[in-house]
Amino acid sequence: MTEVKYVSRVRVEPVEGKVRRAHLPGEDEPVLFGVHSEVAEHYGVSPDAEESHASTLDYVVAAAGG
C-alpha cells in the first residue's frame, strides 16, 4: 500500500439558499460557491432571488483546464 502524501483539509458551511462558504488550504479568505444563470435555472432558483456566485462545477472545470 502506498503512503498518503496529502490530505486536503476543506471546510464547507451553508450561508443561505444555494450559497456555501468554503475554507480552502492556501487561501487567506473563504471562497463563496453558489449558482448563476443556467445553473440557477437548473435548480429552479430565480437569478434575482440569490446573490450570483460561481458554482462548484465552474471550479472543477477551471481546475481540469489548469
ROGUMAR-798574 format. One record per residue (C-alpha): residue in one letter; y, z, x. Coordinates in steps of 0.25 Angstrom, whole numbers, always signed. Layout:
REM residues N
residu / py / pz / px
A / Y / Z / X
...
REM end
This chain:
REM residues 66
residu / py / pz / px
M / +0 / +0 / +0
T / +14 / -3 / +5
E / +24 / +8 / +6
V / +36 / +8 / -3
K / +48 / +2 / +4
Y / +59 / +4 / -7
V / +61 / +11 / -20
S / +73 / +7 / -28
R / +80 / +19 / -34
V / +87 / +14 / -46
R / +92 / +22 / -58
V / +96 / +15 / -71
E / +103 / +22 / -82
P / +107 / +17 / -96
V / +122 / +16 / -98
E / +124 / +10 / -112
G / +117 / +0 / -120
K / +110 / -10 / -110
V / +119 / -5 / -99
R / +112 / +2 / -88
R / +117 / +8 / -75
A / +108 / +6 / -62
H / +109 / +15 / -50
L / +104 / +6 / -38
P / +102 / +8 / -24
G / +112 / +2 / -15
E / +123 / +2 / -26
D / +134 / +13 / -26
E / +137 / +11 / -41
P / +127 / +9 / -52
V / +125 / -5 / -58
L / +126 / -8 / -73
F / +116 / -17 / -80
G / +117 / -22 / -94
V / +117 / -34 / -102
H / +126 / -46 / -103
S / +127 / -60 / -110
E / +113 / -65 / -113
V / +106 / -53 / -108
A / +114 / -45 / -119
E / +111 / -55 / -129
H / +96 / -54 / -126
Y / +97 / -39 / -128
G / +105 / -40 / -141
V / +117 / -34 / -134
S / +131 / -39 / -138
P / +139 / -43 / -126
D / +150 / -35 / -131
A / +142 / -22 / -134
E / +139 / -18 / -120
E / +146 / -20 / -106
S / +140 / -32 / -99
H / +132 / -30 / -86
A / +122 / -38 / -78
S / +108 / -36 / -83
T / +96 / -31 / -75
L / +91 / -45 / -76
D / +104 / -50 / -69
Y / +102 / -41 / -57
V / +87 / -45 / -56
V / +91 / -60 / -55
A / +102 / -57 / -45
A / +92 / -49 / -37
A / +82 / -60 / -37
G / +93 / -70 / -33
G / +97 / -62 / -21
REM end
